[in-house]
């Protein structure tokens, strides 16, 4: 059964409200994989549009920011991280591109933010690393991304005619020669007839030829011995204005100058360029290099911006920005483009400094994620003048952000990082409040007390730091009772206890008030209760019980209220939940639920690797409901309910009798889900909230916002509309309508399909058989069957539950039957309920050859042949999983091989393919 391809609930149930953070370059000094850019910051129409605006990238979203109103316009359409952003010289058009599956280039109207054109890059490419507009804006150059490892490369340079029909192929396309992955591609500022590109080691010059549909290219050799010095990795290239020369920056802070007709190599044309000089222009890597007006402008890892004329004479320098490496530079629209070289008169002329330095104002993006506006005439100001530092328009999130927490009563978002930095944002005003660095505070998790007075930071060093709430974040207490990274922290409802889990699967409890003075925090105790990853630690609603669950389904509960430093952490329960057929991946706790069988008791809602949502009675540790969970982006790894108190007045939820769960997968997708969940695709939704991993997903206390943290450090704020989420279910005329819709979506063929028709036959037969096959009484079909008949009917429909799964099925049937007695097997089940049981309990994905081979490896199959001996296999079938006696095994083999067959019929050596096809009788699984 295939999962739904996209969300079915209304998309306006979750909408992007704000993005915190700026994606700048991904490398310094030629660093990571190829030095590809994650996004350039561009100033858009600062003078021609109302207010000061800037375009920039935050993960997979481009944003137009208007400073005067402090508003963002989100340009959404990419599923992968945006790899490059460019603007036309006229500042009317933006281009964004991404790299990865389904990559595309999107052109946007820079004034409105509306998409103008989409250029799919096709399955033959891996997306784009760089795009650039021709000076006249009539064409767009695209440098495609290399293969995953960059070694086999397969890059192309493509030229698109933007005046051609939207679906027109590129007018020029040429493959980049292998050997050095190219990462930068640029037009000159005054002509469309050539481009320059570079990788770490080589620079190429390209000449488009639309008549032939290709580009001619030349890559001049460059050798360290020619310049009697080592050359660093190439970073970026640009043509030098008012000349035919070009320059390439390096990770050492140099630029290599390329000039025409000088000492050409044998066989080269006079117009081919050759490396003629190496000049040191920065004390560290040249991180950006752009041509604007009459200047070649460089930005460096040293944080400096420098302007050079066409003779590479230094004309101006901005060295007091002090905001980190300069990763991108963009200029005010006034004086932009080729015309800027001479048109400098008039009221709107660019600012003029000493020695005839003429340039428009600029916007700089730094490696710290800041966007800073700098006036060109600040060059003329004395050193130390505040204007020389520029004006910060946008603040970035802290580097290496790992976790977030939301204040329970104020609009405060706290971000911690692995570097020891803490950052506090006002997420209502979208303003940075404070950034602070603390020693021994390499944060890995964080939580507020329920009253918001304290913060607990769990650190990768094993420290637990208790701090006063922002803005002071002063030290209160520090503990180190483990050397392993702390993975989870959680305060009790009264704020007097904090629970901790670490990477060694230990659970610990710290409490306030046990000391002699009664006013101190101290360790109560710790317990090594788990053998694998602890998913979360949670207190009960009254704080009396602390519960932890691990990835193997082992649940531990502790008596938090009665535990003391003298008694240690007291264990109440330890063991696997009633049945866990797949590894749990996330869990949360609700104080009570409308699941019928839960009887108002606290429940655990757990997501698992089979993409199921299972509900367990916390007191009885029994599974009372199983549903196909959200299946949009892999297993759910973050699961949190919206506050019932905050949603108490919501009429839609009152009508439906449901809660709302926020969830996020390990990568890309996050969303909302109505609970109890029946598998109805309209009861949940998902969006691509980040292009990669998701580190955190938290609702705000007022249930109006959802905050997500990506592995890239971008924090997104989403607006929640519960009414929009619930609207499709509220509109249903009856529960039967919702059930029919669910079965249409989840059962092959839908309501008119063969499977449903066949299932009705089984259901009617079960009703008839219940009356007795030989009875002469009038036949009755009450519309229900006893629960004990359900497993057999599910087997007839192709789902073969294990004995433990049968117990879950029967328990759920009893939970649904409001009039059921204690006799589980006597519970009544309707046809609709039986089909929902099938849709929700059966595996989402069938067993394939890879699964069987993995099982054989787990059982100790030979690493070379992949085989198990007959003795190994028989012992595994009898000993592992659910108990099976030798007689039962022989009975199964008899059914498969023929009457009288036993384990002796098996060959001495068995591999996965023979077991699947020869024993189980599966069709050929292929290679």
WOLIN-V287889 format. One record per residue. N is the residue number from 1. OMEGA is omega in whole degrees, -180 to 180 (* if undefined). Layout:
n = <N;N>
omega = <OMEGA;OMEGA>
//
This chain:
n = <1;2;3;4;5;6;7;8;9;10;11;12;13;14;15;16;17;18;19;20;21;22;23;24;25;26;27;28;29;30;31;32;33;34;35;36;37;38;39;40;41;42;43;44;45;46;47;48;49;50;51;52;53;54;55;56;57;58;59;60;61;62;63;64;65;66;67;68;69;70;71;72;73;74;75;76;77;78;79;80;81;82;83;84;85;86;87;88;89;90;91;92;93;94;95;96;97;98;99;100;101;102;103;104;105;106;107;108;109;110;111;112;113;114;115;116;117;118;119;120;121;122;123;124;125;126;127;128;129;130;131;132;133;134;135;136;137;138;139;140;141;142;143;144;145;146;147;148;149;150;151;152;153;154;155;156;157;158;159;160;161;162;163;164;165;166;167;168;169;170;171;172;173;174;175;176;177;178;179;180;181;182;183;184;185;186;187;188;189;190;191;192;193;194;195;196;197;198;199;200;201;202;203;204;205;206;207;208;209;210;211;212;213;214;215;216;217;218;219;220;221;222;223;224;225;226;227;228;229;230;231;232;233;234;235;236;237;238;239;240;241;242;243;244;245;246;247;248;249;250;251;252;253;254;255;256;257;258;259;260;261;262;263;264;265;266;267;268;269;270;271;272;273;274;275;276;277;278;279;280;281;282;283;284;285;286;287;288;289;290;291;292;293;294;295;296;297;298;299;300;301;302;303;304;305;306;307;308;309;310;311;312;313;314;315;316;317;318;319;320;321;322;323;324;325;326;327;328;329;330;331;332;333;334;335;336;337;338;339;340;341;342;343;344;345;346;347;348;349;350;351;352;353;354;355;356;357;358;359;360;361;362;363;364;365;366;367;368;369;370;371;372;373;374;375;376;377;378;379;380;381;382;383;384;385;386;387;388;389;390;391;392;393;394;395;396;397;398;399;400;401;402;403;404;405;406;407;408;409;410;411;412;413;414;415;416;417;418;419;420;421;422;423;424;425;426;427;428;429;430;431;432;433;434;435;436;437;438;439;440;441;442;443;444;445;446;447;448;449;450;451;452;453;454;455;456;457;458;459;460;461;462;463;464;465;466;467;468;469;470;471;472;473;474;475;476;477;478;479;480;481;482;483;484;485;486;487;488;489;490;491;492;493;494;495;496;497;498;499;500;501;502;503;504;505;506;507;508;509;510;511;512;513;514;515;516;517;518;519;520;521;522;523;524;525;526;527;528;529;530;531;532;533;534;535;536;537;538;539;540;541;542;543;544;545;546;547;548;549;550;551;552;553;554;555;556;557;558;559;560;561;562;563;564;565;566;567;568;569;570;571;572;573;574;575;576;577;578;579;580;581;582;583;584;585;586;587;588;589;590;591;592;593;594;595;596;597;598;599;600;601;602;603;604;605;606;607;608;609;610;611;612;613;614;615;616;617;618;619;620;621;622;623;624;625;626;627;628;629;630;631;632;633;634;635;636;637;638;639;640;641;642;643;644;645;646;647;648;649;650;651;652;653;654;655;656;657;658;659;660;661;662;663;664;665;666;667;668;669;670;671;672;673;674;675;676;677;678;679;680;681;682;683;684;685;686;687;688;689;690;691;692;693;694;695;696;697;698;699;700;701;702;703;704;705;706;707;708;709;710;711;712;713;714;715;716;717;718;719;720;721;722;723;724;725;726;727;728;729;730;731;732;733;734;735;736;737;738;739;740;741;742;743;744;745;746;747;748;749;750;751;752;753;754;755;756;757;758;759;760;761;762;763;764;765;766;767;768;769;770;771;772;773;774;775;776;777;778;779;780;781;782;783;784;785;786;787;788;789;790;791;792;793;794;795;796;797;798;799;800;801;802;803;804;805;806;807;808;809;810;811;812;813;814;815;816;817;818;819;820;821;822;823;824;825;826;827;828;829;830;831;832;833;834;835;836;837;838;839;840;841;842;843;844;845;846;847;848;849;850;851;852;853;854;855;856;857;858;859;860;861;862;863;864;865;866;867;868;869;870;871;872;873;874;875;876;877;878;879;880;881;882;883;884;885;886;887;888;889;890;891;892;893;894;895;896;897;898;899;900;901;902;903;904;905;906;907;908;909;910;911;912;913;914;915;916;917;918;919;920;921;922;923;924;925;926;927>
omega = <-178;178;175;-175;-180;-178;179;178;-180;-176;-179;173;178;-177;-178;-180;-178;172;176;179;-179;174;175;-178;-177;-176;172;177;177;-171;-165;-173;173;-180;-178;179;173;178;176;177;-173;174;-175;170;-176;-179;-175;179;176;178;179;-176;178;175;179;-175;171;-180;-176;-179;169;-174;170;-177;176;-172;-175;-179;-178;-180;176;167;-176;176;-173;179;-180;176;178;176;178;-176;-179;179;-180;177;176;-179;-180;179;179;-174;173;173;174;179;179;179;-179;-179;179;-176;-179;169;178;174;-175;169;-174;180;-174;-175;180;176;-178;-175;176;180;176;-178;171;-178;-177;178;176;-178;-175;173;-176;173;177;176;168;-177;180;178;-175;180;-178;176;-179;172;-175;-180;179;173;-173;-177;179;-175;179;168;-178;176;175;167;-177;175;179;173;-175;175;180;177;-172;-177;-178;177;177;179;176;177;179;179;177;177;-178;175;-180;-179;180;-175;-176;179;-176;165;164;-179;-173;180;-178;-165;178;177;174;175;175;168;179;-172;-173;173;179;171;-171;176;-180;176;-178;-179;179;180;-178;176;170;-178;177;178;-177;178;175;-176;-179;-177;178;-176;176;175;176;178;176;177;178;-179;-179;-180;176;172;180;-179;177;176;175;-177;176;-179;176;178;-179;179;177;-177;179;162;174;-179;179;-178;-179;165;-180;176;-176;177;177;179;-180;177;180;-179;178;-177;179;177;-176;-178;168;-176;176;-179;177;179;177;-173;169;-173;174;-177;-178;173;177;-178;-179;-171;162;-173;-179;171;-174;173;177;178;-177;172;-177;-179;179;174;-175;173;-178;172;-179;-179;-178;-179;-180;-169;-180;180;173;-179;-180;-179;178;-175;179;179;176;-171;174;-180;178;-179;-178;176;-175;-178;-177;-176;-176;-175;-176;180;174;-174;-177;-178;174;-177;-176;178;180;178;177;174;-178;180;173;173;-175;174;-177;172;-174;179;176;178;180;174;-170;175;-177;176;-179;-178;175;176;-176;-176;179;177;-179;178;-179;-178;-179;176;-179;180;-179;176;-177;175;177;173;-178;178;177;177;-175;-174;180;173;-178;179;-175;-177;177;-179;-178;174;180;178;175;-177;180;179;-180;178;174;-177;-179;179;165;-173;174;179;-180;-178;174;180;-179;171;-175;175;-179;178;179;-179;177;-168;173;176;-175;178;172;166;-180;178;176;-176;-177;176;173;178;172;-171;179;178;-177;179;168;-178;173;-174;170;-178;176;12;-172;-178;-180;-180;173;-180;177;179;168;-180;175;175;180;177;174;-174;-178;170;-178;177;173;-178;179;178;-177;179;174;179;-175;169;-179;-175;174;172;178;175;-179;179;175;-174;179;173;-179;-177;-179;180;-179;-176;-179;174;176;-180;176;-180;177;-173;178;-169;-172;179;-180;-172;174;-176;-178;170;-177;173;171;-174;177;177;-175;-174;174;-177;174;180;-180;-173;174;179;178;-179;176;175;-173;176;-175;-174;-176;178;179;175;180;-178;-174;-179;-172;-179;177;-177;177;179;178;175;-171;178;175;-177;175;-177;172;180;179;174;173;-176;174;-177;175;-174;177;171;-169;-173;-177;172;176;-179;176;-180;170;173;-175;171;-179;-175;176;179;176;168;-178;179;-178;168;-177;-177;-177;-179;179;180;-178;178;175;179;172;-177;176;-174;-175;-175;-179;-175;177;-180;176;-175;-177;177;168;-177;176;-180;-179;-178;-172;-177;-177;-175;-178;-179;176;-180;-176;-176;-174;168;176;176;169;-179;173;175;180;-179;165;-166;170;-178;-177;-178;174;-177;3;-175;-180;-175;180;-178;178;180;177;174;178;174;170;-175;175;-178;-179;-178;178;-177;-177;179;-174;170;174;-176;-180;177;-179;-176;171;-179;180;178;177;177;179;178;178;177;-180;178;-175;176;-179;171;-180;179;179;178;-175;-172;-179;-179;177;-179;180;180;-179;176;179;179;179;180;179;179;180;-180;176;-177;-169;-178;-178;179;178;-173;180;-175;-178;-177;-179;178;179;180;178;178;179;-177;178;180;179;177;180;-179;180;180;-177;-175;-175;-179;176;178;176;-177;179;175;-174;-179;177;173;176;-175;-177;178;-173;-179;180;179;178;176;180;-180;172;176;-175;-178;173;180;179;178;176;179;176;178;-179;179;179;177;178;179;-180;-176;-175;-177;-175;174;178;180;-176;-174;-179;180;-180;-178;176;178;-180;180;180;-180;175;176;178;-176;-174;-176;-176;-180;178;-178;178;178;177;-175;-179;179;-179;178;178;178;178;178;179;-179;175;179;178;-175;-179;-176;-178;-175;170;173;178;-179;179;-176;-179;179;179;-179;-179;-168;-172;178;179;-176;176;179;179;178;178;177;179;177;178;-180;176;178;-179;-175;-174;-176;177;-179;178;-180;179;-179;-179;174;-177;179;-174;174;-174;-178;179;-179;-178;-173;-176;-178;-176;178;176;174;-179;-178;-180;-177;*>
//
